[in-house]
Amino acid sequence: MKVVVIGGGIIGLLTALRLKQKGVDVLILDKGKVGAEASWAGAGILCPIHPWLYPDDFTKLVQASLDLYPDLQAELESETGHDIQRIQSGLLIPCFVDDKVKHQEAAQAWSDKFGWDMSRLNADEAREIEATLSDTVEEALLWQDVYQLRNPELLKAVLLYLQKLDVPIIEGCEVSSLLEDGKSHIAGVQAVDGRKFKADAVLLAAGSWSAALAGQSGFDLPVYPVKGQIVLLKTKPNTLKHIIKHDDAYLVPRRDGRILVGASMENVGFKRGNTQNVVQSLLAATYRMLPSLKDAEVEQQWMGFRPGSPDGLPFLGEVKSKPGLWVATGHYRNGVALAPITAKVMADWILGIQPALNMGAFLPNRVLQESSDLGYPQA
Ligand SMILES: Cc1cc2nc3c(=O)[nH]c(=O)nc-3n(C[C@H](O)[C@H](O)[C@H](O)COP(=O)(O)OP(=O)(O)OC[C@H]3O[C@@H](n4cnc5c(N)ncnc54)[C@H](O)[C@@H]3O)c2cc1C
């Protein structure tokens, strides 16, 4: 069987890896460089932001994915020698008296329901474990079991493994259309430069750019770019121990002392670049939580386009009207957390093995419910 994967972000790369391991002849095409878009730019937090706002099937998908991470990390390390820097740093949500949304009750209910160990800390307890927290913090919610990883390291390890398995990757190859066999069955893809690549199945994993290809092929896939800007601070190791998240920003402390501050949620199309306004507001939110970071050096800034979807959920499965065309995109804020289960489910499914999880909420032709609760910018 031959499969063409459109898009070499973490979703396309890891699914291609799993397909290859199952004996599939797989080819990855990317319009630019692989692993250079959202999957590179992201923060690598291995837990959704405010997961209690999502449907239960989403939590089950996330949990299945997070359960696969220890083995994936070990597999990548033993096959490539590369460390993806997945570490357990815990997640702490400070609460302020003037919080617009009080998350405490919903967070506790979600944690109890799904077996996540959550502690409610008073102000003193919170500052005991995170000394630089502002003294205006009233209370904090703590999940010790939350992990993070460094996206560029994950991508590097997956790419090394793909190389080892001789999986062909063609960069600078933009797919412009899908080929059909005359009976609506997908037969391959065509690139902008006219090259044709035949396949028995095609996986559309083109991130924020997926909607255009779908539309061109005659089906609606409402994926749209949600820009996220990030600022990188340079501090001494252990300045911060936990991932800290508040409504307006999150901070992710890396092992080397760098602290990643993210991320905006902007509906500005594919407009690249960091803007002063957003960078300043991310830093203002940072200083509110951790005033002593005012003196930290700003080392770098970047941005990426999350593949957004109207209900915040990914699109996974076969396109009913186009047999042979599979979709794995729209992972929005959770593509790195969801990559292992996406890759496993999609590789199995393409080969005819039905997923054990209920995938109804993620099918490409599902009835969409706009999720205003999640507060996502709409297309
Ligand atoms: C600032 C920011 C912070 C984030 N933080 C987190 C987090 O903490 N945790 C988490 O789990 N997720 C996070 N995310 C989300 C996560 O990064 C994404 O959901 C995930 O990377 C999406 O992966 P992807 O492979 O679908 O898309 P991408 O990585 O964008 O890859 C898509 C690829 O498709 C290629 N492509 C597009 N069109 C074509 C075409 N026509 N032909 C060929 N190739 C094409 C592109 O060049 C690109 O390489 C964050 C994202 C951002 C931007």
The ligand as an SDF file (V2000), in Angstrom:
LIG
                    3D

 53 58  0  0  0  0  0  0  0  0999 V2000
    2.2190   29.5160   19.9210 C   0  0  0  0  0  0  0  0  0  0  0  0
    1.6970   28.1140   19.9590 C   0  0  0  0  0  0  0  0  0  0  0  0
    1.6820   27.4150   21.1650 C   0  0  0  0  0  0  0  0  0  0  0  0
    1.2190   26.0990   21.1960 C   0  0  0  0  0  0  0  0  0  0  0  0
    1.3140   25.4030   22.3650 N   0  0  0  0  0  0  0  0  0  0  0  0
    0.9380   24.0940   22.4040 C   0  0  0  0  0  0  0  0  0  0  0  0
    1.1130   23.3330   23.5760 C   0  0  0  0  0  0  0  0  0  0  0  0
    1.6410   23.8200   24.5800 O   0  0  0  0  0  0  0  0  0  0  0  0
    0.7190   22.0180   23.5640 N   0  0  0  0  0  0  0  0  0  0  0  0
    0.1590   21.4470   22.4540 C   0  0  0  0  0  0  0  0  0  0  0  0
   -0.1790   20.2540   22.4920 O   0  0  0  0  0  0  0  0  0  0  0  0
   -0.0150   22.1640   21.3210 N   0  0  0  0  0  0  0  0  0  0  0  0
    0.3620   23.4580   21.2740 C   0  0  0  0  0  0  0  0  0  0  0  0
    0.1910   24.1950   20.1340 N   0  0  0  0  0  0  0  0  0  0  0  0
   -0.5460   23.6070   19.0210 C   0  0  0  0  0  0  0  0  0  0  0  0
    0.2860   22.6570   18.1910 C   0  0  0  0  0  0  0  0  0  0  0  0
    1.5490   23.2270   17.9710 O   0  0  0  0  0  0  0  0  0  0  0  0
   -0.4300   22.3710   16.8700 C   0  0  0  0  0  0  0  0  0  0  0  0
   -1.7390   21.8990   17.1210 O   0  0  0  0  0  0  0  0  0  0  0  0
    0.3050   21.3070   16.0570 C   0  0  0  0  0  0  0  0  0  0  0  0
    1.6550   21.6490   15.9310 O   0  0  0  0  0  0  0  0  0  0  0  0
   -0.3100   21.1360   14.6960 C   0  0  0  0  0  0  0  0  0  0  0  0
    0.5230   20.2610   13.9620 O   0  0  0  0  0  0  0  0  0  0  0  0
    0.2970   20.0360   12.4200 P   0  0  0  0  0  0  0  0  0  0  0  0
    1.2590   19.0010   11.9900 O   0  0  0  0  0  0  0  0  0  0  0  0
   -1.1550   19.7940   12.1810 O   0  0  0  0  0  0  0  0  0  0  0  0
    0.5710   21.4690   11.7420 O   0  0  0  0  0  0  0  0  0  0  0  0
    1.9280   22.2110   11.3430 P   0  0  0  0  0  0  0  0  0  0  0  0
    3.0070   21.9710   12.2980 O   0  0  0  0  0  0  0  0  0  0  0  0
    1.5580   23.6240   11.0570 O   0  0  0  0  0  0  0  0  0  0  0  0
    2.3500   21.4770   10.0090 O   0  0  0  0  0  0  0  0  0  0  0  0
    1.6060   21.5780    8.8270 C   0  0  0  0  0  0  0  0  0  0  0  0
    2.5900   21.3870    7.6690 C   0  0  0  0  0  0  0  0  0  0  0  0
    1.8590   21.2770    6.4480 O   0  0  0  0  0  0  0  0  0  0  0  0
    2.6090   21.9050    5.4430 C   0  0  0  0  0  0  0  0  0  0  0  0
    1.6830   22.2390    4.3410 N   0  0  0  0  0  0  0  0  0  0  0  0
    0.6510   23.1140    4.3880 C   0  0  0  0  0  0  0  0  0  0  0  0
    0.0150   23.1520    3.1930 N   0  0  0  0  0  0  0  0  0  0  0  0
    0.6630   22.2860    2.3810 C   0  0  0  0  0  0  0  0  0  0  0  0
    0.4860   21.8970    1.0240 C   0  0  0  0  0  0  0  0  0  0  0  0
   -0.5020   22.3970    0.2540 N   0  0  0  0  0  0  0  0  0  0  0  0
    1.3560   21.0060    0.4840 N   0  0  0  0  0  0  0  0  0  0  0  0
    2.3690   20.4680    1.2390 C   0  0  0  0  0  0  0  0  0  0  0  0
    2.5670   20.8250    2.5170 N   0  0  0  0  0  0  0  0  0  0  0  0
    1.7230   21.7080    3.1090 C   0  0  0  0  0  0  0  0  0  0  0  0
    3.1900   23.1310    6.1420 C   0  0  0  0  0  0  0  0  0  0  0  0
    4.3170   23.6360    5.4400 O   0  0  0  0  0  0  0  0  0  0  0  0
    3.5500   22.5510    7.5030 C   0  0  0  0  0  0  0  0  0  0  0  0
    4.8830   22.0860    7.5580 O   0  0  0  0  0  0  0  0  0  0  0  0
    0.7040   25.4920   20.0280 C   0  0  0  0  0  0  0  0  0  0  0  0
    0.7360   26.1850   18.8280 C   0  0  0  0  0  0  0  0  0  0  0  0
    1.2410   27.4760   18.7750 C   0  0  0  0  0  0  0  0  0  0  0  0
    1.3020   28.1930   17.4610 C   0  0  0  0  0  0  0  0  0  0  0  0
  1  2  1  0
  2  3  1  0
  2 52  2  0
  3  4  2  0
  4  5  1  0
  4 50  1  0
  5  6  2  0
  6  7  1  0
  6 13  1  0
  7  8  2  0
  7  9  1  0
  9 10  1  0
 10 11  2  0
 10 12  1  0
 12 13  2  0
 13 14  1  0
 14 15  1  0
 14 50  1  0
 15 16  1  0
 16 17  1  0
 16 18  1  0
 18 19  1  0
 18 20  1  0
 20 21  1  0
 20 22  1  0
 22 23  1  0
 23 24  1  0
 24 25  2  0
 24 26  1  0
 24 27  1  0
 27 28  1  0
 28 29  2  0
 28 30  1  0
 28 31  1  0
 31 32  1  0
 32 33  1  0
 33 34  1  0
 33 48  1  0
 34 35  1  0
 35 36  1  0
 35 46  1  0
 36 37  1  0
 36 45  1  0
 37 38  2  0
 38 39  1  0
 39 40  1  0
 39 45  2  0
 40 41  1  0
 40 42  2  0
 42 43  1  0
 43 44  2  0
 44 45  1  0
 46 47  1  0
 46 48  1  0
 48 49  1  0
 50 51  2  0
 51 52  1  0
 52 53  1  0
M  END
$$$$
